[in-house]
Amino acid sequence: MKKAVVLLSGGMDSAVVLYAAKKTYDCKVLIFDYGQKSQKEIECALRIAERSGCEHYLLKIDLPWKGSSLLDRNKEIPRGELNGTKEIPDTYVPGRNIIFLSYGISFAESICAEAVFIGAHQLDFSNYPDCRSDFFESYQEVVNRGTRAGVEGTPVKIETPIIDKTKKEIVELGKQLEVPFENTWSCYSDADVPCGTCESCLFRIKAFEEAGIIDPIMKNMSD
């Protein structure tokens, strides 16, 4: 079976991508501890990877310069808005997907994997510049020109299977794939239960409601 590397955050998007990818690939999973406030998402990522049966690795990355409310404990996580703006929010982590993909490509090339999967999407999202199609197209060019596999004509392919799906469609796909949503974590805050007010929580709540599916995480908040 062909091999792939999947970048797993612990959120529902990357979990859906993992379960989609493992239908046709032997998946190796990379999980990143980059100093994010929400350590719960790391715990959830490990559970998801273990439950999927895929070999997985947890990488510790130090970003001492912070630059985001997701990293800086002196900054509060902003309340979310569903209407969206053209502004890049304070939850943006500078260069995050560039960093993650670099690790993923290096790992994939070293094990002769054909692809790196990432759960980015550009609909119903936080306006992050590193979650857009043009970014991934440009990064693919970097891979093609800057890796041994690329210059020899067999570049590792960056796969973004949910890039043009809405959150509702991602939830529906996850349901079909039997993704364990109860093991996923979307909240930006470091807490035992989701805050329900950050942008990530709001998008998740809306998605499950529109899909007509009970969210096991948000359901537990009122149990």
Biotite code that builds the C-alpha atoms (Angstrom):
import biotite.structure as struc

atoms = struc.array([
    struc.Atom([0.000, 0.000, 0.000], chain_id="A", res_id=1, res_name="MET", atom_name="CA", element="C"),
    struc.Atom([1.259, 3.496, -0.796], chain_id="A", res_id=2, res_name="LYS", atom_name="CA", element="C"),
    struc.Atom([2.318, 5.645, 2.163], chain_id="A", res_id=3, res_name="LYS", atom_name="CA", element="C"),
    struc.Atom([1.277, 9.104, 3.339], chain_id="A", res_id=4, res_name="ALA", atom_name="CA", element="C"),
    struc.Atom([1.988, 11.440, 6.223], chain_id="A", res_id=5, res_name="VAL", atom_name="CA", element="C"),
    struc.Atom([-1.004, 13.065, 7.916], chain_id="A", res_id=6, res_name="VAL", atom_name="CA", element="C"),
    struc.Atom([-0.685, 16.223, 10.023], chain_id="A", res_id=7, res_name="LEU", atom_name="CA", element="C"),
    struc.Atom([-3.044, 15.802, 12.972], chain_id="A", res_id=8, res_name="LEU", atom_name="CA", element="C"),
    struc.Atom([-4.025, 18.628, 15.325], chain_id="A", res_id=9, res_name="SER", atom_name="CA", element="C"),
    struc.Atom([-6.725, 16.920, 17.362], chain_id="A", res_id=10, res_name="GLY", atom_name="CA", element="C"),
    struc.Atom([-9.456, 19.004, 15.760], chain_id="A", res_id=11, res_name="GLY", atom_name="CA", element="C"),
    struc.Atom([-12.313, 17.599, 13.741], chain_id="A", res_id=12, res_name="MET", atom_name="CA", element="C"),
    struc.Atom([-10.953, 18.752, 10.367], chain_id="A", res_id=13, res_name="ASP", atom_name="CA", element="C"),
    struc.Atom([-7.633, 16.896, 10.563], chain_id="A", res_id=14, res_name="SER", atom_name="CA", element="C"),
    struc.Atom([-9.362, 13.874, 12.107], chain_id="A", res_id=15, res_name="ALA", atom_name="CA", element="C"),
    struc.Atom([-11.700, 13.661, 9.108], chain_id="A", res_id=16, res_name="VAL", atom_name="CA", element="C"),
    struc.Atom([-8.725, 13.962, 6.758], chain_id="A", res_id=17, res_name="VAL", atom_name="CA", element="C"),
    struc.Atom([-6.891, 11.169, 8.588], chain_id="A", res_id=18, res_name="LEU", atom_name="CA", element="C"),
    struc.Atom([-9.854, 8.810, 8.342], chain_id="A", res_id=19, res_name="TYR", atom_name="CA", element="C"),
    struc.Atom([-10.289, 9.673, 4.660], chain_id="A", res_id=20, res_name="ALA", atom_name="CA", element="C"),
    struc.Atom([-6.591, 9.188, 3.890], chain_id="A", res_id=21, res_name="ALA", atom_name="CA", element="C"),
    struc.Atom([-6.247, 5.862, 5.682], chain_id="A", res_id=22, res_name="LYS", atom_name="CA", element="C"),
    struc.Atom([-8.796, 4.265, 3.365], chain_id="A", res_id=23, res_name="LYS", atom_name="CA", element="C"),
    struc.Atom([-6.199, 4.273, 0.586], chain_id="A", res_id=24, res_name="THR", atom_name="CA", element="C"),
    struc.Atom([-2.863, 4.960, 2.292], chain_id="A", res_id=25, res_name="TYR", atom_name="CA", element="C"),
    struc.Atom([-0.680, 3.485, 4.987], chain_id="A", res_id=26, res_name="ASP", atom_name="CA", element="C"),
    struc.Atom([-0.687, 6.633, 7.131], chain_id="A", res_id=27, res_name="CYS", atom_name="CA", element="C"),
    struc.Atom([2.003, 7.907, 9.453], chain_id="A", res_id=28, res_name="LYS", atom_name="CA", element="C"),
    struc.Atom([0.732, 10.662, 11.744], chain_id="A", res_id=29, res_name="VAL", atom_name="CA", element="C"),
    struc.Atom([2.582, 13.778, 12.925], chain_id="A", res_id=30, res_name="LEU", atom_name="CA", element="C"),
    struc.Atom([1.261, 15.642, 15.971], chain_id="A", res_id=31, res_name="ILE", atom_name="CA", element="C"),
    struc.Atom([2.805, 18.957, 17.019], chain_id="A", res_id=32, res_name="PHE", atom_name="CA", element="C"),
    struc.Atom([3.269, 20.426, 20.460], chain_id="A", res_id=33, res_name="ASP", atom_name="CA", element="C"),
    struc.Atom([4.267, 23.979, 19.546], chain_id="A", res_id=34, res_name="TYR", atom_name="CA", element="C"),
    struc.Atom([3.499, 25.592, 22.881], chain_id="A", res_id=35, res_name="GLY", atom_name="CA", element="C"),
    struc.Atom([-0.206, 26.121, 22.232], chain_id="A", res_id=36, res_name="GLN", atom_name="CA", element="C"),
    struc.Atom([-2.357, 26.983, 25.236], chain_id="A", res_id=37, res_name="LYS", atom_name="CA", element="C"),
    struc.Atom([-4.768, 24.185, 24.426], chain_id="A", res_id=38, res_name="SER", atom_name="CA", element="C"),
    struc.Atom([-2.826, 21.132, 25.539], chain_id="A", res_id=39, res_name="GLN", atom_name="CA", element="C"),
    struc.Atom([-6.128, 19.258, 25.397], chain_id="A", res_id=40, res_name="LYS", atom_name="CA", element="C"),
    struc.Atom([-5.884, 19.181, 21.609], chain_id="A", res_id=41, res_name="GLU", atom_name="CA", element="C"),
    struc.Atom([-2.604, 17.256, 21.873], chain_id="A", res_id=42, res_name="ILE", atom_name="CA", element="C"),
    struc.Atom([-4.220, 14.693, 24.172], chain_id="A", res_id=43, res_name="GLU", atom_name="CA", element="C"),
    struc.Atom([-7.097, 14.343, 21.705], chain_id="A", res_id=44, res_name="CYS", atom_name="CA", element="C"),
    struc.Atom([-4.751, 14.008, 18.732], chain_id="A", res_id=45, res_name="ALA", atom_name="CA", element="C"),
    struc.Atom([-2.945, 11.156, 20.463], chain_id="A", res_id=46, res_name="LEU", atom_name="CA", element="C"),
    struc.Atom([-6.265, 9.407, 21.187], chain_id="A", res_id=47, res_name="ARG", atom_name="CA", element="C"),
    struc.Atom([-7.409, 9.812, 17.585], chain_id="A", res_id=48, res_name="ILE", atom_name="CA", element="C"),
    struc.Atom([-4.137, 8.483, 16.207], chain_id="A", res_id=49, res_name="ALA", atom_name="CA", element="C"),
    struc.Atom([-4.194, 5.492, 18.553], chain_id="A", res_id=50, res_name="GLU", atom_name="CA", element="C"),
    struc.Atom([-7.815, 4.752, 17.746], chain_id="A", res_id=51, res_name="ARG", atom_name="CA", element="C"),
    struc.Atom([-7.104, 4.953, 14.008], chain_id="A", res_id=52, res_name="SER", atom_name="CA", element="C"),
    struc.Atom([-4.399, 2.327, 14.370], chain_id="A", res_id=53, res_name="GLY", atom_name="CA", element="C"),
    struc.Atom([-1.839, 4.525, 12.606], chain_id="A", res_id=54, res_name="CYS", atom_name="CA", element="C"),
    struc.Atom([1.784, 4.881, 13.634], chain_id="A", res_id=55, res_name="GLU", atom_name="CA", element="C"),
    struc.Atom([2.221, 8.330, 15.126], chain_id="A", res_id=56, res_name="HIS", atom_name="CA", element="C"),
    struc.Atom([4.832, 10.761, 16.375], chain_id="A", res_id=57, res_name="TYR", atom_name="CA", element="C"),
    struc.Atom([4.588, 13.740, 18.723], chain_id="A", res_id=58, res_name="LEU", atom_name="CA", element="C"),
    struc.Atom([7.027, 16.530, 17.891], chain_id="A", res_id=59, res_name="LEU", atom_name="CA", element="C"),
    struc.Atom([7.917, 19.320, 20.309], chain_id="A", res_id=60, res_name="LYS", atom_name="CA", element="C"),
    struc.Atom([8.590, 22.660, 18.595], chain_id="A", res_id=61, res_name="ILE", atom_name="CA", element="C"),
    struc.Atom([9.706, 25.739, 20.489], chain_id="A", res_id=62, res_name="ASP", atom_name="CA", element="C"),
    struc.Atom([8.363, 29.104, 19.271], chain_id="A", res_id=63, res_name="LEU", atom_name="CA", element="C"),
    struc.Atom([9.645, 31.456, 21.997], chain_id="A", res_id=64, res_name="PRO", atom_name="CA", element="C"),
    struc.Atom([8.695, 34.596, 20.054], chain_id="A", res_id=65, res_name="TRP", atom_name="CA", element="C"),
    struc.Atom([4.967, 33.729, 20.441], chain_id="A", res_id=66, res_name="LYS", atom_name="CA", element="C"),
    struc.Atom([3.160, 36.148, 18.083], chain_id="A", res_id=67, res_name="GLY", atom_name="CA", element="C"),
    struc.Atom([-0.330, 34.748, 18.647], chain_id="A", res_id=68, res_name="SER", atom_name="CA", element="C"),
    struc.Atom([-2.987, 34.643, 21.332], chain_id="A", res_id=69, res_name="SER", atom_name="CA", element="C"),
    struc.Atom([-2.888, 30.846, 20.957], chain_id="A", res_id=70, res_name="LEU", atom_name="CA", element="C"),
    struc.Atom([0.683, 30.905, 22.281], chain_id="A", res_id=71, res_name="LEU", atom_name="CA", element="C"),
    struc.Atom([1.029, 33.997, 24.465], chain_id="A", res_id=72, res_name="ASP", atom_name="CA", element="C"),
    struc.Atom([-0.440, 33.477, 27.918], chain_id="A", res_id=73, res_name="ARG", atom_name="CA", element="C"),
    struc.Atom([-0.486, 37.233, 28.434], chain_id="A", res_id=74, res_name="ASN", atom_name="CA", element="C"),
    struc.Atom([-3.073, 37.559, 25.663], chain_id="A", res_id=75, res_name="LYS", atom_name="CA", element="C"),
    struc.Atom([-6.706, 36.519, 25.943], chain_id="A", res_id=76, res_name="GLU", atom_name="CA", element="C"),
    struc.Atom([-8.324, 34.353, 23.287], chain_id="A", res_id=77, res_name="ILE", atom_name="CA", element="C"),
    struc.Atom([-10.731, 36.703, 21.450], chain_id="A", res_id=78, res_name="PRO", atom_name="CA", element="C"),
    struc.Atom([-14.447, 35.980, 21.269], chain_id="A", res_id=79, res_name="ARG", atom_name="CA", element="C"),
    struc.Atom([-15.433, 34.618, 17.904], chain_id="A", res_id=80, res_name="GLY", atom_name="CA", element="C"),
    struc.Atom([-17.664, 35.942, 15.153], chain_id="A", res_id=81, res_name="GLU", atom_name="CA", element="C"),
    struc.Atom([-19.438, 33.877, 12.518], chain_id="A", res_id=82, res_name="LEU", atom_name="CA", element="C"),
    struc.Atom([-19.928, 36.758, 10.120], chain_id="A", res_id=83, res_name="ASN", atom_name="CA", element="C"),
    struc.Atom([-16.226, 36.910, 9.372], chain_id="A", res_id=84, res_name="GLY", atom_name="CA", element="C"),
    struc.Atom([-14.040, 39.818, 8.304], chain_id="A", res_id=85, res_name="THR", atom_name="CA", element="C"),
    struc.Atom([-11.136, 40.331, 5.935], chain_id="A", res_id=86, res_name="LYS", atom_name="CA", element="C"),
    struc.Atom([-8.830, 40.837, 8.881], chain_id="A", res_id=87, res_name="GLU", atom_name="CA", element="C"),
    struc.Atom([-6.448, 38.104, 9.971], chain_id="A", res_id=88, res_name="ILE", atom_name="CA", element="C"),
    struc.Atom([-7.347, 37.320, 13.608], chain_id="A", res_id=89, res_name="PRO", atom_name="CA", element="C"),
    struc.Atom([-5.071, 37.393, 16.627], chain_id="A", res_id=90, res_name="ASP", atom_name="CA", element="C"),
    struc.Atom([-5.274, 33.587, 16.758], chain_id="A", res_id=91, res_name="THR", atom_name="CA", element="C"),
    struc.Atom([-3.120, 33.368, 13.621], chain_id="A", res_id=92, res_name="TYR", atom_name="CA", element="C"),
    struc.Atom([0.219, 31.701, 14.423], chain_id="A", res_id=93, res_name="VAL", atom_name="CA", element="C"),
    struc.Atom([2.969, 33.166, 12.182], chain_id="A", res_id=94, res_name="PRO", atom_name="CA", element="C"),
    struc.Atom([4.120, 30.632, 9.611], chain_id="A", res_id=95, res_name="GLY", atom_name="CA", element="C"),
    struc.Atom([2.476, 27.671, 11.332], chain_id="A", res_id=96, res_name="ARG", atom_name="CA", element="C"),
    struc.Atom([1.497, 25.664, 8.274], chain_id="A", res_id=97, res_name="ASN", atom_name="CA", element="C"),
    struc.Atom([4.812, 26.457, 6.595], chain_id="A", res_id=98, res_name="ILE", atom_name="CA", element="C"),
    struc.Atom([6.559, 24.953, 9.615], chain_id="A", res_id=99, res_name="ILE", atom_name="CA", element="C"),
    struc.Atom([4.238, 21.942, 9.880], chain_id="A", res_id=100, res_name="PHE", atom_name="CA", element="C"),
    struc.Atom([4.405, 21.156, 6.172], chain_id="A", res_id=101, res_name="LEU", atom_name="CA", element="C"),
    struc.Atom([8.200, 21.379, 6.223], chain_id="A", res_id=102, res_name="SER", atom_name="CA", element="C"),
    struc.Atom([8.315, 18.673, 8.880], chain_id="A", res_id=103, res_name="TYR", atom_name="CA", element="C"),
    struc.Atom([5.721, 16.644, 6.996], chain_id="A", res_id=104, res_name="GLY", atom_name="CA", element="C"),
    struc.Atom([7.554, 16.851, 3.676], chain_id="A", res_id=105, res_name="ILE", atom_name="CA", element="C"),
    struc.Atom([10.875, 15.935, 5.288], chain_id="A", res_id=106, res_name="SER", atom_name="CA", element="C"),
    struc.Atom([9.296, 12.913, 6.984], chain_id="A", res_id=107, res_name="PHE", atom_name="CA", element="C"),
    struc.Atom([7.461, 11.858, 3.829], chain_id="A", res_id=108, res_name="ALA", atom_name="CA", element="C"),
    struc.Atom([10.544, 12.103, 1.634], chain_id="A", res_id=109, res_name="GLU", atom_name="CA", element="C"),
    struc.Atom([12.626, 10.112, 4.126], chain_id="A", res_id=110, res_name="SER", atom_name="CA", element="C"),
    struc.Atom([10.172, 7.172, 4.084], chain_id="A", res_id=111, res_name="ILE", atom_name="CA", element="C"),
    struc.Atom([9.332, 7.439, 0.361], chain_id="A", res_id=112, res_name="CYS", atom_name="CA", element="C"),
    struc.Atom([5.739, 8.466, 1.081], chain_id="A", res_id=113, res_name="ALA", atom_name="CA", element="C"),
    struc.Atom([3.743, 9.853, -1.815], chain_id="A", res_id=114, res_name="GLU", atom_name="CA", element="C"),
    struc.Atom([1.771, 12.537, -0.016], chain_id="A", res_id=115, res_name="ALA", atom_name="CA", element="C"),
    struc.Atom([1.329, 14.789, 2.991], chain_id="A", res_id=116, res_name="VAL", atom_name="CA", element="C"),
    struc.Atom([-2.278, 15.371, 4.064], chain_id="A", res_id=117, res_name="PHE", atom_name="CA", element="C"),
    struc.Atom([-3.367, 18.508, 5.905], chain_id="A", res_id=118, res_name="ILE", atom_name="CA", element="C"),
    struc.Atom([-6.866, 19.407, 7.134], chain_id="A", res_id=119, res_name="GLY", atom_name="CA", element="C"),
    struc.Atom([-6.959, 22.996, 5.896], chain_id="A", res_id=120, res_name="ALA", atom_name="CA", element="C"),
    struc.Atom([-10.072, 24.505, 4.362], chain_id="A", res_id=121, res_name="HIS", atom_name="CA", element="C"),
    struc.Atom([-10.906, 27.936, 2.995], chain_id="A", res_id=122, res_name="GLN", atom_name="CA", element="C"),
    struc.Atom([-14.685, 28.020, 3.521], chain_id="A", res_id=123, res_name="LEU", atom_name="CA", element="C"),
    struc.Atom([-16.093, 28.801, 6.996], chain_id="A", res_id=124, res_name="ASP", atom_name="CA", element="C"),
    struc.Atom([-12.578, 29.488, 8.251], chain_id="A", res_id=125, res_name="PHE", atom_name="CA", element="C"),
    struc.Atom([-10.663, 32.137, 10.172], chain_id="A", res_id=126, res_name="SER", atom_name="CA", element="C"),
    struc.Atom([-9.131, 33.950, 7.178], chain_id="A", res_id=127, res_name="ASN", atom_name="CA", element="C"),
    struc.Atom([-5.676, 32.511, 7.850], chain_id="A", res_id=128, res_name="TYR", atom_name="CA", element="C"),
    struc.Atom([-3.408, 33.093, 4.819], chain_id="A", res_id=129, res_name="PRO", atom_name="CA", element="C"),
    struc.Atom([-1.837, 29.635, 5.190], chain_id="A", res_id=130, res_name="ASP", atom_name="CA", element="C"),
    struc.Atom([-5.189, 27.886, 4.743], chain_id="A", res_id=131, res_name="CYS", atom_name="CA", element="C"),
    struc.Atom([-5.843, 29.075, 1.190], chain_id="A", res_id=132, res_name="ARG", atom_name="CA", element="C"),
    struc.Atom([-5.492, 27.202, -2.095], chain_id="A", res_id=133, res_name="SER", atom_name="CA", element="C"),
    struc.Atom([-2.980, 29.654, -3.535], chain_id="A", res_id=134, res_name="ASP", atom_name="CA", element="C"),
    struc.Atom([-0.699, 29.077, -0.546], chain_id="A", res_id=135, res_name="PHE", atom_name="CA", element="C"),
    struc.Atom([-0.717, 25.298, -1.021], chain_id="A", res_id=136, res_name="PHE", atom_name="CA", element="C"),
    struc.Atom([-0.201, 25.639, -4.774], chain_id="A", res_id=137, res_name="GLU", atom_name="CA", element="C"),
    struc.Atom([2.824, 27.857, -4.134], chain_id="A", res_id=138, res_name="SER", atom_name="CA", element="C"),
    struc.Atom([4.181, 25.530, -1.449], chain_id="A", res_id=139, res_name="TYR", atom_name="CA", element="C"),
    struc.Atom([3.859, 22.602, -3.848], chain_id="A", res_id=140, res_name="GLN", atom_name="CA", element="C"),
    struc.Atom([6.183, 24.467, -6.202], chain_id="A", res_id=141, res_name="GLU", atom_name="CA", element="C"),
    struc.Atom([8.682, 24.796, -3.359], chain_id="A", res_id=142, res_name="VAL", atom_name="CA", element="C"),
    struc.Atom([8.480, 21.029, -2.779], chain_id="A", res_id=143, res_name="VAL", atom_name="CA", element="C"),
    struc.Atom([8.885, 20.330, -6.498], chain_id="A", res_id=144, res_name="ASN", atom_name="CA", element="C"),
    struc.Atom([12.008, 22.480, -6.747], chain_id="A", res_id=145, res_name="ARG", atom_name="CA", element="C"),
    struc.Atom([13.557, 22.137, -3.295], chain_id="A", res_id=146, res_name="GLY", atom_name="CA", element="C"),
    struc.Atom([13.533, 18.408, -2.524], chain_id="A", res_id=147, res_name="THR", atom_name="CA", element="C"),
    struc.Atom([15.418, 15.481, -3.982], chain_id="A", res_id=148, res_name="ARG", atom_name="CA", element="C"),
    struc.Atom([12.178, 13.678, -4.770], chain_id="A", res_id=149, res_name="ALA", atom_name="CA", element="C"),
    struc.Atom([10.922, 16.793, -6.528], chain_id="A", res_id=150, res_name="GLY", atom_name="CA", element="C"),
    struc.Atom([13.906, 17.398, -8.793], chain_id="A", res_id=151, res_name="VAL", atom_name="CA", element="C"),
    struc.Atom([14.008, 13.691, -9.646], chain_id="A", res_id=152, res_name="GLU", atom_name="CA", element="C"),
    struc.Atom([10.421, 13.895, -10.858], chain_id="A", res_id=153, res_name="GLY", atom_name="CA", element="C"),
    struc.Atom([8.504, 12.223, -8.014], chain_id="A", res_id=154, res_name="THR", atom_name="CA", element="C"),
    struc.Atom([7.641, 15.069, -5.637], chain_id="A", res_id=155, res_name="PRO", atom_name="CA", element="C"),
    struc.Atom([5.710, 14.496, -2.448], chain_id="A", res_id=156, res_name="VAL", atom_name="CA", element="C"),
    struc.Atom([2.207, 15.777, -3.119], chain_id="A", res_id=157, res_name="LYS", atom_name="CA", element="C"),
    struc.Atom([0.455, 18.089, -0.668], chain_id="A", res_id=158, res_name="ILE", atom_name="CA", element="C"),
    struc.Atom([-3.119, 16.846, -0.306], chain_id="A", res_id=159, res_name="GLU", atom_name="CA", element="C"),
    struc.Atom([-5.877, 19.169, 0.934], chain_id="A", res_id=160, res_name="THR", atom_name="CA", element="C"),
    struc.Atom([-9.023, 17.036, 0.481], chain_id="A", res_id=161, res_name="PRO", atom_name="CA", element="C"),
    struc.Atom([-11.378, 19.328, 2.429], chain_id="A", res_id=162, res_name="ILE", atom_name="CA", element="C"),
    struc.Atom([-10.017, 22.669, 1.199], chain_id="A", res_id=163, res_name="ILE", atom_name="CA", element="C"),
    struc.Atom([-13.308, 23.649, -0.493], chain_id="A", res_id=164, res_name="ASP", atom_name="CA", element="C"),
    struc.Atom([-15.730, 21.991, 1.905], chain_id="A", res_id=165, res_name="LYS", atom_name="CA", element="C"),
    struc.Atom([-17.868, 23.853, 4.414], chain_id="A", res_id=166, res_name="THR", atom_name="CA", element="C"),
    struc.Atom([-17.751, 22.873, 8.059], chain_id="A", res_id=167, res_name="LYS", atom_name="CA", element="C"),
    struc.Atom([-21.162, 21.246, 7.642], chain_id="A", res_id=168, res_name="LYS", atom_name="CA", element="C"),
    struc.Atom([-19.849, 19.111, 4.783], chain_id="A", res_id=169, res_name="GLU", atom_name="CA", element="C"),
    struc.Atom([-16.802, 18.163, 6.859], chain_id="A", res_id=170, res_name="ILE", atom_name="CA", element="C"),
    struc.Atom([-19.051, 16.967, 9.694], chain_id="A", res_id=171, res_name="VAL", atom_name="CA", element="C"),
    struc.Atom([-21.174, 14.963, 7.237], chain_id="A", res_id=172, res_name="GLU", atom_name="CA", element="C"),
    struc.Atom([-18.087, 13.352, 5.720], chain_id="A", res_id=173, res_name="LEU", atom_name="CA", element="C"),
    struc.Atom([-16.763, 12.539, 9.180], chain_id="A", res_id=174, res_name="GLY", atom_name="CA", element="C"),
    struc.Atom([-20.039, 10.855, 10.046], chain_id="A", res_id=175, res_name="LYS", atom_name="CA", element="C"),
    struc.Atom([-19.765, 8.689, 6.929], chain_id="A", res_id=176, res_name="GLN", atom_name="CA", element="C"),
    struc.Atom([-16.176, 7.779, 7.782], chain_id="A", res_id=177, res_name="LEU", atom_name="CA", element="C"),
    struc.Atom([-17.102, 6.996, 11.422], chain_id="A", res_id=178, res_name="GLU", atom_name="CA", element="C"),
    struc.Atom([-14.661, 9.564, 12.772], chain_id="A", res_id=179, res_name="VAL", atom_name="CA", element="C"),
    struc.Atom([-14.679, 9.502, 16.596], chain_id="A", res_id=180, res_name="PRO", atom_name="CA", element="C"),
    struc.Atom([-15.795, 13.100, 17.057], chain_id="A", res_id=181, res_name="PHE", atom_name="CA", element="C"),
    struc.Atom([-15.965, 12.476, 20.801], chain_id="A", res_id=182, res_name="GLU", atom_name="CA", element="C"),
    struc.Atom([-12.164, 12.373, 20.774], chain_id="A", res_id=183, res_name="ASN", atom_name="CA", element="C"),
    struc.Atom([-11.730, 15.640, 18.866], chain_id="A", res_id=184, res_name="THR", atom_name="CA", element="C"),
    struc.Atom([-11.120, 19.085, 20.324], chain_id="A", res_id=185, res_name="TRP", atom_name="CA", element="C"),
    struc.Atom([-11.728, 22.395, 18.551], chain_id="A", res_id=186, res_name="SER", atom_name="CA", element="C"),
    struc.Atom([-11.630, 24.981, 21.342], chain_id="A", res_id=187, res_name="CYS", atom_name="CA", element="C"),
    struc.Atom([-8.723, 27.440, 21.450], chain_id="A", res_id=188, res_name="TYR", atom_name="CA", element="C"),
    struc.Atom([-8.825, 27.605, 25.252], chain_id="A", res_id=189, res_name="SER", atom_name="CA", element="C"),
    struc.Atom([-7.058, 25.271, 27.661], chain_id="A", res_id=190, res_name="ASP", atom_name="CA", element="C"),
    struc.Atom([-9.974, 23.911, 29.680], chain_id="A", res_id=191, res_name="ALA", atom_name="CA", element="C"),
    struc.Atom([-11.769, 20.695, 30.560], chain_id="A", res_id=192, res_name="ASP", atom_name="CA", element="C"),
    struc.Atom([-14.794, 21.702, 28.467], chain_id="A", res_id=193, res_name="VAL", atom_name="CA", element="C"),
    struc.Atom([-15.052, 23.892, 25.340], chain_id="A", res_id=194, res_name="PRO", atom_name="CA", element="C"),
    struc.Atom([-15.542, 27.608, 25.987], chain_id="A", res_id=195, res_name="CYS", atom_name="CA", element="C"),
    struc.Atom([-18.303, 27.785, 23.370], chain_id="A", res_id=196, res_name="GLY", atom_name="CA", element="C"),
    struc.Atom([-17.398, 31.387, 22.489], chain_id="A", res_id=197, res_name="THR", atom_name="CA", element="C"),
    struc.Atom([-14.112, 31.327, 20.557], chain_id="A", res_id=198, res_name="CYS", atom_name="CA", element="C"),
    struc.Atom([-14.290, 31.341, 16.774], chain_id="A", res_id=199, res_name="GLU", atom_name="CA", element="C"),
    struc.Atom([-13.381, 27.676, 16.463], chain_id="A", res_id=200, res_name="SER", atom_name="CA", element="C"),
    struc.Atom([-16.134, 26.655, 18.896], chain_id="A", res_id=201, res_name="CYS", atom_name="CA", element="C"),
    struc.Atom([-18.703, 28.786, 17.091], chain_id="A", res_id=202, res_name="LEU", atom_name="CA", element="C"),
    struc.Atom([-17.891, 27.270, 13.696], chain_id="A", res_id=203, res_name="PHE", atom_name="CA", element="C"),
    struc.Atom([-18.095, 23.786, 15.184], chain_id="A", res_id=204, res_name="ARG", atom_name="CA", element="C"),
    struc.Atom([-21.450, 24.406, 16.874], chain_id="A", res_id=205, res_name="ILE", atom_name="CA", element="C"),
    struc.Atom([-22.898, 25.841, 13.651], chain_id="A", res_id=206, res_name="LYS", atom_name="CA", element="C"),
    struc.Atom([-21.578, 22.947, 11.561], chain_id="A", res_id=207, res_name="ALA", atom_name="CA", element="C"),
    struc.Atom([-23.109, 20.203, 13.691], chain_id="A", res_id=208, res_name="PHE", atom_name="CA", element="C"),
    struc.Atom([-26.402, 22.074, 13.924], chain_id="A", res_id=209, res_name="GLU", atom_name="CA", element="C"),
    struc.Atom([-26.591, 22.518, 10.138], chain_id="A", res_id=210, res_name="GLU", atom_name="CA", element="C"),
    struc.Atom([-25.694, 18.864, 9.592], chain_id="A", res_id=211, res_name="ALA", atom_name="CA", element="C"),
    struc.Atom([-28.400, 17.778, 12.034], chain_id="A", res_id=212, res_name="GLY", atom_name="CA", element="C"),
    struc.Atom([-25.884, 15.707, 13.991], chain_id="A", res_id=213, res_name="ILE", atom_name="CA", element="C"),
    struc.Atom([-25.404, 15.789, 17.759], chain_id="A", res_id=214, res_name="ILE", atom_name="CA", element="C"),
    struc.Atom([-21.906, 16.919, 18.692], chain_id="A", res_id=215, res_name="ASP", atom_name="CA", element="C"),
    struc.Atom([-20.723, 14.565, 21.460], chain_id="A", res_id=216, res_name="PRO", atom_name="CA", element="C"),
    struc.Atom([-18.383, 17.233, 22.835], chain_id="A", res_id=217, res_name="ILE", atom_name="CA", element="C"),
    struc.Atom([-20.867, 20.100, 23.067], chain_id="A", res_id=218, res_name="MET", atom_name="CA", element="C"),
    struc.Atom([-23.574, 17.686, 24.201], chain_id="A", res_id=219, res_name="LYS", atom_name="CA", element="C"),
    struc.Atom([-21.431, 16.754, 27.195], chain_id="A", res_id=220, res_name="ASN", atom_name="CA", element="C"),
    struc.Atom([-21.381, 20.403, 28.272], chain_id="A", res_id=221, res_name="MET", atom_name="CA", element="C"),
    struc.Atom([-25.051, 20.259, 29.165], chain_id="A", res_id=222, res_name="SER", atom_name="CA", element="C"),
    struc.Atom([-25.239, 16.677, 30.434], chain_id="A", res_id=223, res_name="ASP", atom_name="CA", element="C"),
])
